[in-house]
């Protein structure tokens, strides 16, 4: 015998009225048609107890005891697929983030593994529990000197972010970027040990206070450098600085993702690219494409490499399938995150490509884990590929700094 | 004769009285100088309400009237007529809007009543200065211009012609018939679209009262209600309609044969530069597409069409022709376009050849279509599973917010026909089923009974994965993900305003509604009229609708146009602008700012207002630096009196 079902005897809308209606994301939630576009678009929906559609329904008519549970709110990978496609304009990603904020306010969240990362951000300004002093170690491997701002002057800041700065398997991205920029004659500098985490980790898991404190500090630091533009390595830092920073404090520095800068250099003819005979496919990072709106720039860079053959996967651009690496999912529910990445790897393999190019350290780590677990294509960063095309050796071959003992395990974004 | 002002406050049921204290307004107004009587009544526009005004005019000898009620757009004509019936000049009326501009936008009685009082004071102060004016009348030209010759334009033209009036039926394309000619069967009765349409097309060709102008577009409309001049340009067809027999020999000879996507087949087949629009075209004559004819584009071609044409009907150097048509009314029936599915890339349109839009599928179903009515995949085989995706480009903030009203029904019709032709398994992915018309629910039930699978969930995307084309959705009734492999996907693409609608609206001086279709004068009571007097609307140019509604609206537009023509004269509002010639220095700023082209400079270098064109908007009066423009119903003194009333 199945358990007896409880009849709905009243619809109060109390949860919605008291906690959602007045917030910025409350707008349009009532328009929901329950069409299921969100659930069908959600990479995580099949692993969850409540689908995104059911979450919206319960936000409107349910109570907090049903909604404010870790198994409901911590499965979103913040990929924005639901929000971009919703025919009624419901901002579901932000709605789930609001639920996370409420969980934290009530002391019910986030998940333990996620707390660790945020505490590390609070204590060390990075989620990887690394000392501040080692943030600039990657730069020592760059041939030639890298300017350190503000002691030295430049109008361009390269901001690798915590993952590309600390994790030994991701430092190659920062290294490659520094070399490409230098060889293209771009005058830039880094913040060295003064760089701090953008705060994305805290925001995505609902620790809004930590996020806002981190963002405020960073806005002040970045603004005081007097730079005209910031180049980010990470799609996550990019989306947060571009869209969320101005909501925290006035911030009027131009934020560019490295792929946009490379596309600009390509169109100026500033890069001398040698042929690479290879067929590749490109994975759009969610926070770059759907959150940031950057879809064409990375493709323009790939198309500029002679001999390189870009074949597209079935779902690309604003419709690209998420790798599962974001929104704290990789930290909180690693197994599911990697399973989702395996689905994306299967799509990549089907495209007929030999390698999978992307330009977000998080996608790269998650897709690589999927490759190791269930097969797929080798993952390569866009900047690495450009460096290779400039006739440089693989930056990964540059010996990783030996004395940084960082566990490259599951992260967060 | 006592004289004095009568003030009438309308409760409008609770519309006004629910917020504004109408009794207090009447009490207060009764104390104002010059006010002979002030009354409150439940519905001033009703017969007894108007009776009150009339008997007061007669018994108290009122010489001015103020009605505080709804917007003058609504009932100013009603109350003007009321005054006229009591032998008072209708321009001695002032309507004070205390509904749209007061009770409907305020919630608090105290302050709303204060605002209503201010508005009323202004109206009373102004009415004291109102002058007797008389409306002018002009004769009406007994001909109608119908723009667009789909089923709406055809039906309107035939109805007007049947009443003995002259009709100019202007069509942008080379044949009449419109979208309906492209359809296979029509829902819910499944009669053959061509079979019911072509007799009407032939009637158009035969009607002595209809002059058909194909390949023709409106360039400019001037004049006014009842007296329009339409300048139309007939683009060179390069084929003489009268001598062409429609034999098709030129089509076979054209060097571009099979190289140009055929618009009638929604791009599924290819034609040449010279082509027959479709087998039942009216006029049954070939046309040359100047965009693809090598003689036209490159200036050189052996032009085998010329040799192939027995009756020598082709003239590749034929010029455009521009004509001016004098008409009393215009019926706009320019139809719709199909939403471009490429705008929603998640559905794979343009990426997977098995994904098509509904019009393409319709052409495939049609016996006159590219496959002779067979449903075929690109590899030449028949599909065994077909998915229909509803609401593509409709009910979606990312495209159009409105419901296109026909997609549910045509999708179910297509599902029925697809099963009949192939026995394929058919899936309908839907959010809600819109089946509101006569016989529609019955048809919905019929296709369910026939075994079409209905999946309650909007499709999220279509992708080729694991070797097969899959539709991704959620079965929201079960709460389970759907990943359905199918052979063919049909997108139920919505209806959008026809290309060029905004441009046409500008030429006609009529408004668009926010959805981009032409706006009707009133959503319920004047559905076949535009905001422009003498310009009527028929069919999908006003909003998505099915064939029965289109024909009904076309009939209504025709009756409105005929009624205008039969009236014989039009009255033009007397509240126009006038020029004080001694003050005019001929700078022309009024000419530039007039949106209706009603002001011009005379040979003497002074401005002159064409009273028939003037709408009394007052832009010229506001712009005139010398104060030379006097608005007959809103002169400076009257406006200052209003302001004094508001500030009192």
Boltz contact constraints between the chains, C-beta under 6 A:
constraints:
  - contact:
      token1: [A, 33]
      token2: [B, 431]
      max_distance: 6.0
  - contact:
      token1: [A, 34]
      token2: [B, 476]
      max_distance: 6.0
  - contact:
      token1: [A, 35]
      token2: [B, 431]
      max_distance: 6.0
  - contact:
      token1: [A, 35]
      token2: [B, 458]
      max_distance: 6.0
  - contact:
      token1: [A, 36]
      token2: [B, 457]
      max_distance: 6.0
  - contact:
      token1: [A, 36]
      token2: [B, 474]
      max_distance: 6.0
  - contact:
      token1: [A, 36]
      token2: [B, 476]
      max_distance: 6.0
  - contact:
      token1: [A, 37]
      token2: [B, 458]
      max_distance: 6.0
  - contact:
      token1: [A, 37]
      token2: [B, 460]
      max_distance: 6.0
  - contact:
      token1: [A, 39]
      token2: [B, 474]
      max_distance: 6.0
  - contact:
      token1: [A, 40]
      token2: [B, 460]
      max_distance: 6.0
  - contact:
      token1: [A, 40]
      token2: [B, 472]
      max_distance: 6.0
  - contact:
      token1: [A, 40]
      token2: [B, 473]
      max_distance: 6.0
  - contact:
      token1: [A, 40]
      token2: [B, 474]
      max_distance: 6.0
  - contact:
      token1: [A, 41]
      token2: [B, 460]
      max_distance: 6.0
  - contact:
      token1: [A, 46]
      token2: [B, 481]
      max_distance: 6.0
  - contact:
      token1: [A, 87]
      token2: [B, 396]
      max_distance: 6.0
  - contact:
      token1: [A, 89]
      token2: [B, 397]
      max_distance: 6.0
  - contact:
      token1: [A, 314]
      token2: [B, 463]
      max_distance: 6.0
  - contact:
      token1: [A, 314]
      token2: [B, 464]
      max_distance: 6.0
  - contact:
      token1: [A, 314]
      token2: [B, 465]
      max_distance: 6.0
  - contact:
      token1: [A, 315]
      token2: [B, 463]
      max_distance: 6.0
  - contact:
      token1: [A, 319]
      token2: [B, 346]
      max_distance: 6.0
